[in-house]
Amino acid sequence: MANYCFIVPILPGGIELMRKWNKENIVNNKEHDEVFKTAGISREEAWIQHLPQGDFAVASYETNNPEQSLKVLATSSEPWAVKFREHLKKAHGFDIAQSAVQPNELIINWK
């Protein structure tokens, strides 16, 4: 199982949208759970990182196949997935369905 992490910028007002989204659409939400299980994601974590360049969301997904997981999130016709994509646009200005999401490049693997 891989721990796949990525960042996206947070637009003005996006932190409040993220907090509301989490309460209303992730916590104890069976639709969220089903979409993420279908995507092969067994764990999700997100942080808000405040930097001089602005605020960023740092997301972490546990998955065996990050490319496939992101593809499912980008293309699923499940109502929750469609709503998730709209949230990404509003809070982050990120259109996962239109972006050519490429896997991160591993440059250090120290153990």
C-alpha positions as CSV (number, residue, x, y, z in Angstrom):
1,M,0.0,0.0,0.0
2,A,1.4,3.4,-1.0
3,N,1.0,6.7,0.8
4,Y,0.3,9.0,-2.1
5,C,0.5,12.7,-1.2
6,F,-0.1,15.8,-3.3
7,I,-0.8,19.5,-2.7
8,V,-3.3,22.0,-4.2
9,P,-3.6,25.7,-3.6
10,I,-6.4,27.0,-1.5
11,L,-8.4,29.9,-3.0
12,P,-9.6,32.8,-0.9
13,G,-12.4,31.5,1.2
14,G,-11.4,28.0,0.5
15,I,-10.4,27.1,4.0
16,E,-14.0,27.7,5.2
17,L,-15.3,25.7,2.3
18,M,-12.9,22.8,3.2
19,R,-14.0,22.7,6.8
20,K,-17.7,22.8,5.8
21,W,-17.1,20.2,3.1
22,N,-15.5,17.9,5.6
23,K,-18.3,18.1,8.1
24,E,-21.1,17.7,5.5
25,N,-19.6,15.3,3.0
26,I,-16.9,13.2,4.5
27,V,-17.5,12.4,8.2
28,N,-19.8,9.4,8.5
29,N,-20.8,9.6,4.8
30,K,-21.5,6.3,3.1
31,E,-21.4,7.8,-0.4
32,H,-17.9,9.2,0.3
33,D,-16.8,5.8,1.6
34,E,-18.2,3.9,-1.4
35,V,-16.5,6.2,-4.0
36,F,-13.2,6.0,-2.2
37,K,-13.4,2.2,-1.8
38,T,-14.2,1.9,-5.5
39,A,-11.1,4.1,-6.1
40,G,-9.0,1.7,-4.0
41,I,-8.3,4.3,-1.3
42,S,-8.2,2.9,2.2
43,R,-7.2,6.0,4.1
44,E,-7.5,9.7,3.5
45,E,-5.9,12.6,5.4
46,A,-5.7,16.3,4.6
47,W,-3.9,19.2,6.2
48,I,-3.9,22.9,5.6
49,Q,-0.3,24.3,5.2
50,H,0.2,28.0,5.6
51,L,3.2,29.3,3.6
52,P,4.4,32.8,2.7
53,Q,3.2,31.9,-0.9
54,G,-0.3,31.2,0.3
55,D,-2.3,28.4,1.8
56,F,-2.2,24.9,0.4
57,A,-4.1,21.7,1.0
58,V,-1.9,18.7,1.6
59,A,-3.8,15.4,0.9
60,S,-2.6,11.9,1.6
61,Y,-4.3,8.7,0.2
62,E,-3.4,5.2,1.0
63,T,-3.8,3.2,-2.2
64,N,-2.1,0.4,-4.2
65,N,-2.6,2.3,-7.5
66,P,-2.5,6.1,-7.3
67,E,-3.1,6.6,-11.0
68,Q,-6.2,4.4,-11.0
69,S,-7.5,6.0,-7.8
70,L,-7.2,9.5,-9.2
71,K,-8.8,8.4,-12.5
72,V,-11.8,7.0,-10.6
73,L,-12.2,10.3,-8.7
74,A,-11.9,12.2,-11.9
75,T,-14.4,10.2,-14.0
76,S,-16.9,8.5,-11.6
77,S,-20.5,9.4,-12.4
78,E,-21.5,8.7,-8.8
79,P,-23.3,11.8,-7.4
80,W,-20.9,12.2,-4.5
81,A,-17.9,12.1,-6.9
82,V,-19.5,14.7,-9.1
83,K,-20.1,16.9,-6.0
84,F,-16.4,16.3,-4.9
85,R,-15.1,17.5,-8.3
86,E,-17.3,20.7,-7.9
87,H,-15.8,21.2,-4.4
88,L,-12.3,21.0,-5.8
89,K,-13.1,23.7,-8.3
90,K,-14.6,26.0,-5.7
91,A,-12.1,25.6,-2.9
92,H,-8.9,25.0,-5.0
93,G,-9.5,26.1,-8.6
94,F,-8.6,22.5,-9.5
95,D,-10.5,20.6,-12.2
96,I,-9.4,17.0,-11.7
97,A,-11.6,15.9,-14.6
98,Q,-9.8,18.2,-17.1
99,S,-6.3,18.0,-15.7
100,A,-3.8,15.5,-16.9
101,V,-3.0,14.3,-13.4
102,Q,0.4,12.7,-13.5
103,P,1.9,10.6,-10.7
104,N,4.4,12.4,-8.5
105,E,8.0,11.8,-9.3
106,L,9.8,10.0,-6.5
107,I,13.3,11.5,-6.1
108,I,14.2,10.3,-2.5
109,N,13.4,7.0,-0.8
110,W,15.5,7.0,2.3
111,K,15.0,4.3,4.9
